[in-house]
Amino acid sequence: MKYLLIVAGLAAAAVVATYARYESLDPCAWLVHDAARRSGLPAMAEEARIRAEFLVRGITEPRADECLGSWWRLRFEGANDGKG
């Protein structure tokens, strides 16, 4: 029971921290936010670029898991570049 409370507390802290950083729990919003911050372009321009990338891959309405995968790739590339 003690470990369950610890895990639940850590999960709640992660949700709060994520919401505090991105003001959303939507991975697509995280992707736009981090891409705009990394490129220095306005969020609307990055959102258009990201939607175009999804369209090239044949995805008209990206699901949360597709955005999450793209967000992880962006974070991984940023970590390798030293910009993450």
C-alpha positions in Angstrom: 0.0 0.0 0.0 2.9 2.3 0.8 4.4 1.8 -2.6 1.1 2.4 -4.3 0.8 5.8 -2.6 4.4 6.7 -3.6 3.8 5.7 -7.3 0.5 7.6 -7.3 2.2 10.7 -5.8 4.9 10.5 -8.4 2.4 10.1 -11.2 0.4 13.1 -10.0 3.6 15.2 -9.7 4.5 14.3 -13.3 1.1 15.3 -14.6 1.2 18.6 -12.7 4.7 19.4 -13.9 3.8 18.6 -17.5 0.7 20.8 -17.3 2.7 23.6 -15.8 5.2 23.5 -18.6 2.9 23.1 -21.6 -0.5 24.2 -20.2 -1.9 21.1 -21.8 -1.8 17.3 -21.5 -2.1 16.9 -25.3 1.1 15.6 -26.9 0.3 17.5 -30.1 0.5 20.7 -28.1 3.8 19.6 -26.6 5.2 19.0 -30.1 4.1 22.4 -31.3 5.4 24.2 -28.2 8.9 22.5 -28.2 9.3 22.8 -32.0 8.5 26.5 -31.9 10.8 27.1 -28.9 13.6 25.2 -30.7 13.2 26.9 -34.1 12.3 30.4 -32.8 9.3 30.5 -35.2 5.8 31.4 -34.0 3.7 28.5 -32.8 1.3 28.9 -35.7 4.1 28.5 -38.2 5.4 25.4 -36.5 1.9 24.0 -36.2 1.5 24.4 -40.0 4.9 22.8 -40.6 4.1 19.9 -38.4 0.7 19.4 -40.0 2.4 19.4 -43.4 4.8 16.7 -42.2 1.9 14.6 -41.0 0.1 15.1 -44.3 3.2 13.9 -46.2 3.1 10.7 -44.2 -0.6 10.3 -45.0 -1.9 11.4 -41.6 -4.7 14.0 -41.8 -5.7 14.0 -38.1 -2.7 12.9 -35.9 -3.6 10.8 -32.9 -2.1 11.4 -29.5 0.3 8.5 -30.0 1.5 9.8 -33.3 2.2 13.2 -31.8 3.9 11.6 -28.9 6.2 9.7 -31.2 7.1 12.9 -33.1 7.6 14.7 -29.8 10.0 12.1 -28.6 11.9 12.2 -31.9 12.2 16.0 -31.6 13.4 15.7 -28.0 15.9 13.1 -29.0 17.3 15.2 -31.9 17.5 18.2 -29.5 19.4 16.2 -27.0 21.9 15.1 -29.6 22.2 18.7 -30.9 22.6 20.1 -27.4 19.4 22.1 -27.9 17.1 19.9 -26.0 
